[in-house]
Amino acid sequence: MQGYGYRSFAVTVQGGSHIKSGTVCQDASGFYDDDSVSIAVVADGHGDSNCFRSDRGAMYAVNCAIKGIQQFVKEHEVLFKQSLLKKADPPSHRELEKYIREKLIRQTVASWNMLVMTDCQKNPFTEQELENVSEKYRKRYEEDENINKAYGTSLIAAAITPWYWFAFHIGDGRFSVLYKDSEGDQPVPWDPKCYLNVTTSICDDDILDRGEEGVRAFLSLHTDKEPPAAFFLCSDGIDDNYPVDEKENAAHLYRLYREIAVTFAEEGYDSTFGRDGISGQLKDLATGFATRGKGDDTSLAGILNTEEMIKAAPQWKEKMASDEAERKRAKADAEEKAGGEDIEAYGEFSSNAGQTEDEEAKSRAEKVQDARRAIDEAARKIDMLA
């Protein structure tokens, strides 16, 4: 975006496992830029057999979020412009946060439900679609109940204006930001209700009544804190390829995002994201996750500050090189330690060979072997996704 330095992008790639099984891509993503706002959105339709139109649900969620944010920003832009002319006070943090939750989020969910119902009326569920649905939901669908469940999807949306930035999140996936000093953060808290194949969804009947347990949101005025240099939103097609532990997961994602941001600063928008904002090197990266990683549909969207990234890239590269060297040293030390323990455990086990009552050494050797295999597997994944 030329107005104040930010530009957005988004890419979605069908997962290899979905291609193999003949399942449609259930992810969707989108972006938008003008002189007042930059927007990035990712939605991940549910793979549950009861959610057989989740691909449409994800597309509707992306479109509703973008349109809702555009309208929200336009309605409040005049208040901030008037404040510059000393004609009125700008909305406070508390007021704006309230507007986001009570107007923008509610309108986005309502618009999504309206699109879902309209689509279902125009295109009633077919017998083929209902073939693999559970008896519980088949009965409900046939009685026109819980229709929106068939379109279920998660949703992550983020936006930045000249005065404030915000994000809101329903379900799984991850929202991350990087500041000028390359430090990362995930300001929208993780939803503990999301685990394995279970996730909070925009189709949940009480999604708007559960507060932060339903739709998590974050807002920051530029007067509160300098805004991030980069925003990244990803579906679990990327997130699930990294460790489950939140701290380790975030560290891996920040490393990946720094690489993308530096590539953008050095090689430009068109090369990194394509002139259309949905291709370029980013498309190749997403395809790598979708085919070599978990094999799930993969979406990655974001917003980057062009000027800040060009300035920060040299320092970021230096820090990235230092971090990589430290990572390799830690990996080598871990392997050396595992190897030493492996030999020690094996020697202890061998010295007790034939003594059936002594199982302790054998157990220790097996545990060391398991640890070593875990290290090798982690290293393999890091190298594959680097």
C-alpha positions, 0 to 999 in steps of 0.5 A: 500500500502506497499510502503509508508503506504497507502492502498485503498478500495471500496464497492458498495451495491445495494439499497433496493429501486432498489431491490424492483423495480427490477432496476439494481445497477447503482453505481460502485466503484474500487481501486488500490494499488502499490508502486507508487500510491493508487487510489479510485474511485466511480461512480453513474449512473443516475437513469433517464429513459433516462439513461438506461445503466448508470450501464455500464456507471458507471463501464466504468467510474471507469475503465477509471479513474483507468487506466488513473491515473495509466498511468499519475502517471507512466509518471510523476514518472520518473521526481520526481525520477530524482529530487531526484538525482538532475538531473532535477527539479520536476514538479511545482504545476502549471505544474502538475495541468495543466497536470491533467486537460489537459491530465488525465481528458481529457483522462479519459473522451475520453476513457469513450466515446470510451467505450460507443460508442464501447458498443453501436455498439456491443449492439444496443439499444433494443425496450425494453430499449427504451420503457420508454425513453422520445420522445425527447431522443428516437428520438435522440437515433434512429438517433444515437445522444447523445448516451452517455446520455444513459450511464450517470454517475457522477465520483469521483476519488482520488489518492496519490503518494509519491510526491503529491495527487489529486482528480477530481469530476464530478457531485454529491456525496462527497469527504472528507479527514481527517488529522492527527489531525482528522480535516476534509476537502472537498477540491474539491468544491461542484457543485451548479448545482447538486440539487434534481435529477439534476446533472452534468454528464460525458456524458455532451457534454461540460463537458471539456469546462466548466472548474471548472464548469464541472470537479472540481479538486484539487492537493497538493504537499507533499512539500505544505502541509502534506497529509491527513491520510485518503481519503473518496469518497461516492455516494449520497446513503450515502450523501443524508442521512445527512442534506442538509446544507453543513456544517452539512452534512460535520460534519456528514460525518467526524464523520462517517469516523473517526469511520471507520478510527479508526476501521481500525487502531484497527482491521486491514484491513482484518476485516474492509474491507475484504481481497479483500478490498470490504467486511468486516465491511464496506460492512455491513455498506454500506448495512445499508445505502442501506437498512435502509436509503434512500434506494439508491445504495450505494458506499464508497471508500477510501485510508488510511495511516496505520501507521499514523492511528495506531498512531493517533487512541487513540487521535481520539477516545478521541476526538470522545468521547468528541464530542459525549458527547457534541452532546448528551448534545446539543440534551438534551438541545434542547429537554428541550428547545423545551419541555418548549416552547411547554408547554408555547405555549400550555398554551397560546393557551389554555387560548385563547380557544374559541376566534376564532380571536386569531390564533397566539398562535395556530400557535406558538404551531404548529411551536414548535411541528414541531420543536420538530418533526424535532429534534426527526427525526434528532436524530433518523437518527443519532442513526440509522447511528451511 
